[in-house]
Amino acid sequence: MQRSSARWWHSVALGLSLILGACAHDTYQQRADLVKEHSEAFYTHLKANRVEAAIRENEQIEAMASEMGRTVRKRAASQGAAPVEREFALMKTAQEAAANNWLALGQYFAIKKQYAQARATYQRILNTYDDTTGRPYREQAARALEDLNILHPPSASANP
């Protein structure tokens, strides 16, 4: 979990620095800071075994990404594509952060030998991130689910 969170922080930092380069305290910077705060809180809660709180933080990131998506669609329809590029990039960063957090949560559950919760978390990724940008996360979740099923097959009573 440490390696994937470090990798995620590197990608988020790079993405946010590219997106927000010279910005001071504009709306985009504030939203980027919020994504970062929720992500940091997610990992803090997870490390302290406060799973419900971690999930709530990640749901906040997903809600922000959804709101940004609505804003992007609305602005693109009325103003064209150019004015919404930064908003779109931030939305994508938030979606990626949330997907990476769900993957980390699945790993957390697997490490804690909570296999049913790990399976449910990976399945959530498969069900939620169904657009083209979510493909890498769906692929990772599918592989993790397959690996989990190899190492710890679901019980016969769990299969229909």
N, C-alpha and C positions, 0 to 999 in steps of 0.2 A: 504494500500500500504506500510506503514511503516513496518508492521510486516513481510510481505513477502520479503521485501528488506533486512531486518535484518536477516531473516532466510537464504536468498540467500547468503548474505555476509559471514555468518558463514560457510555454506557449501563450498563456494569458498575458503575461508581461510583455512579450513581443507584440502580440496582437493589439493590446491596448496602447502600447507606445506608438505603433504605426497609425492606429486610428486617431489617437488623441494628441499626437506629436506636440504641437505648440499651443494646445488649448490651456487656458488658465482655469477658470471656474465656471465653465458653461454647463449647460444641461447634460451634454454628452459626458463630460468629465464626472459630473455628479452621479450619473447612472453607472458609469464604469466603476467608480468608487464603491457604489452600492453592490454591484456584482462581486467585486473583490471582497467586500466586507462579509457578504452572505457566504461566499466560498470559504473564507477563513473561519467563519463561525461554524460552517458545516464540518470542517476537519477538526476544529476544537471540540465540538460536541461528540464527534465520532471517536476521537482519541479518549474521551472521558466516558465512553460507553453510554452516551445519551442519544440513542438512535432516533427516538421520536423528535427530539429537537433538531438533530441533523437533517432529518427528512423535511421538517418545516422550513429550514433554511434553504434547502434545495428547491422546494416548491415555490419559495419566493423568487428564486432565480428564474424558474420556468414561467412564473406569472409575469415577471418583467419582460422576458423574451416574447411572450405572447402579446403583451401590450405594445412592445416595439414593433412586432410584426404587423399589428393593426395600423399603427402609425405609418409604417413604411408603405403599406398598401394604399392608405388614404392619401398620403402626400404624393406618391408616385402617380396616382390617378389625377390629382389636381395640379401638381407642379412639375411633373416629369421626373426622370430618374436621377438627374444630377444632385438635386438638393437632399436626397435621401440616402446617399451612399454611406455617410458616416453612421446614420441610424441603422442601416442594414448591417454594416460591419459589427456594430455593437450588439445588435440582436443575435447575430451569428455567434459572437463570442459568448454571450449569455447562454445560448443553446448548447454550445460545446462545453461550457463549464458545468451546466446541469447534467449533461450526458456523462461526462467524466466523473462527476460526483456519484451518479447512480452506479457506474462501474466500480468505483471505490467501495461503495456500500455493499455491493454484491461480494466483492473480495473480503470485506470485513466479516460478513456473515459466514462465508466459507471458512475463513480462518478460525472463527468462533465456533465452528462445527454446527452452525444453524443452517442446515442445508435447504430446508423448505423455504426459509426467508431468502437465501441466496438465489434459489431458482425463481422465486416470485420477483425479485429485484431485476434479474436478467430478463425475465419475461416482460416486465414493465418497460424496459428499454426497447425490446422488440415491438411492443404494442404502441409506444409513444413516438418514437423517432422514425416515422415512416416516410419522410421526404428524402430527397437525394442527399442533402447535407448530413442527414442522420445515418447514412449507410455505414460509414466506418464504425460507428458505435453499435449498430445492430449486428454487424459482423463480429465485433469483439464480444458482444453479449452472447451471440449464438455459439461461438467457440467456447466461451467460459461455461455455458450451460452444457455443452457436449462434454467438456472435460469433467465437470462436476458429476454428470451422469455416469461417466466411466469410473471415476474414483469412488463415488457414493451413489449407486443406482437408487432411483426412487423405490420405495417399498412396493410390493405387489398390490397391496391394498389401495395404494394411491393411484394405480392405473385403472382406467375404466374397463 
